[in-house]
Amino acid sequence: MISRLFIFFMLLSSNALFAQKNIPFVGTLTYEIKNLTLKDEKPTQMLVLSCDSIVRIETESKIFGRQSYIKHLIKNKSYLLISLSEGQNYAIRGDFSKTDSSKQSMQYLWKKTFGFKKIGGLSSKKIKLTHLKSEKSFNFYYSVKFSAKHNEVYVDLPGLPTLYYVETEDGVLEYRLRKHTTLTPNYDLFGIPSDYQKVTFDEFVDLLNNGGTNN
């Protein structure tokens, strides 16, 4: 009788453990980005700064150089900060409140598989993800501890991606977490600087066509 009770409570404990949800990440993630198709291309870096419900992603663009993407997960609003030249700074408004995350996840399928390693200081488990359009499969790794909601591409994975791949027109990009910190970023980094003009995407295109000036 005692042994049966012990097994029963062990099963309850195990179910509770696996039922625990991962938590939102707060801190800074540093990813290295490699183009696996264009092997001569120099690797770049992506910084993800997170304060739970608001995220700032800093990347390098071939056209616009350094750019920042600020996304508010609760308000479903975002701004892309771009500088064309000195004094020509723009915050391009985005609205993803109507975005259907199910359509995004329908572009790929994933399943858990055996594998474990530490990536960027985070213990990571392995999954196999297949892109339905190209039918190519990749081995991804993710942190069980943290949620995937801050990732821009794979929001429904079972945890925060630490090693993942994105198919683009320029080739397959590998994103590998190199380091992370759990220090809360300065909240001022998630605001729009006063010298940035807020515009819609269509208004920004018009500005480009007019040489970056308001006419």
N, C-alpha and C positions, 0 to 999 in steps of 0.2 A: 504493500500500500504506500509506504513512504517513498519507495523508488518510483512508483507511478506518479505521485505528486511532484517529485523532483523533476521528472521528465516533463510533466505538464508545465511547471513554472519555467523551465528552461526554454520550452517552445514559446511561451508567452514573451519571455525576455528577448528571444531571437527575433520574433515577429515585430516587437516594438523597436528593436534596433534597426531592422531593415525598413521599417515604416517611417523612420525619422527623415525629415526633409532636409536637404542641404540648405545652407544659409547664404544670403547675399554677401558678395565680397566687398570689403571696405579696405582701400589701400591703393597700391600702384602695381600694375602688371607690366612687365617689359618683354615684348615678343621680338624675335628676330624673324624677318621675312625673306625667304629665298625663292627665286624663280627657278623651278626645277627644269623648265623647258629651255629657258635662255640662261645657260649655266655661266656665261661670261658676265651676266648682270650682277652688279654689286649688291649684296644684301642690304636691306633697309631695316628700320626699327619702327615698332608701333608701341606707344605708351597708352595704357588704359588706366585712367584715374577714376576711382569709384567712391561715392559716398552713399551707397545703398540705392536710393531711388534716382540718383542723378549720376551721369557718366560723362567723362571727357576723354575722347580718343584722339591722339596726336599721331599723324602719319606724314610721309613725304609724298608729294605729287610731282610727276614729271613736268606738268604744265604750270602749276601754281606754287610749287615748292612746299614749304611747311604749312600744314593746315590742321585745324582742330574741329572736331565734331562734338557738340554738346547736346546730350539727349536727356530729357526728363521722362522717366519711365511711368510716372503716375499721371502727369498732365498730357502725355502723348504728344509732346512738342520737341522740336530739335532746331539747332542752328549750326550751320557750317561756316566757320570763320576762315575767310580768304583775303589775302592782301595782293592786289594787282601791282601796286607800286607804293612808294611813300605817300601817305595821305589818302590812299584809295583802299580803304579797308571795308569789307562787307560781311554781314552776318546773314546768310541765306536761310530763310525760315523753311522748316519742314513740318509736316503734319502726318504722323503715322497712326492716327486714331482709327483710320479706316483700313489699316493694313490687316490682312487675313493671315495670321501666323500659320494656319493649317495648310494654306497654299504653299508657304515656304517649306514646311516640313515634308510636303508631298513630293518635293524635288529629290528627295533621297530617302534611303532606308538604312537603319542601323541595327546591329545586334551585338550583345555583349559576348566577349570571348575571353579566353584565358590569357592573362598577361598583366604585368605590374612593373612599374619603374618610377623613380623620382625624377621629375622634370621641373626645372626652375625652382627647386626647393619644395615642391608640392608632391605628395604621394599620389600617383596617378594609375588608373585602371585602363585597360585596353578595350576598345570596341572596333568593330568592322563596319565602315560606312560605305554605302554604294550610291553613286549618283545615277538616277534613273535615266537621264538624258544620254550620258556618255557610256553608261554601264560600267564605269570604272570604279574599283573598290580601293579604299585606303584604310590603313590601320591608324586610328585615332587614339589619343589618350586624354583622360579627363580626371579632374579632381572631384572625388566624391563629396568632399567637405563643403564646396561652394557651388552656388547655383550657376546655370548657364545663361541666365537672363541678360547679362551684360554683353554677351557675344552678339555681333551684328548679323552673323550668317547662320549659326546653328543654335537657335534659342531653346530647342526642346530636347537637347541631349541630357543624359542623367546627371551631368555635373559640368563644371567649368572646363572648357577645352584647354589643355596644356600643350598639345601637339595636334595640329589639324591642317587640312588642305582645302584650298579654294580653287576651283576651275575658273579661269578668266580667258578673255580673248588673247591676252598676252602670254598665256601659259598657265601651268599649275603652280600655285604659290603655296609654300610650306610655312606655316606659322608655328614657331617653337618658343615656348615660354623660357626665358633665360634667367629671370629673377623676379621676385615679388617682395613687397613690403606690406605690412598691415597697419602702417601709420595712416591716420585719417588725413587726406589731402586738405590743403587750405581751401576753404569754401569759396573764396574769391575767384579761384580758378574756374568755377562753374558759371560765372556771370559773363555778360556781354560787355566788353570794354566800351567806354564812352566814345572812343574815336572810331567805332565801327557802325556803319549805316545798315539798318535792318531792311532787307529787301526780300521779295519773293524770288523763286527760281526764274520765272519769266522776266521779272524786272532785271535780274542779274544778266540774263542773256541779252536783253536790250542794251544794257550798259557795255557789255563786251562788243556788241555790234557798233556801238557809238564810240568805241575807243576808251571805255571806262569812265565816261563823263556823263553827267545828267544833262540831257538836252530836252 
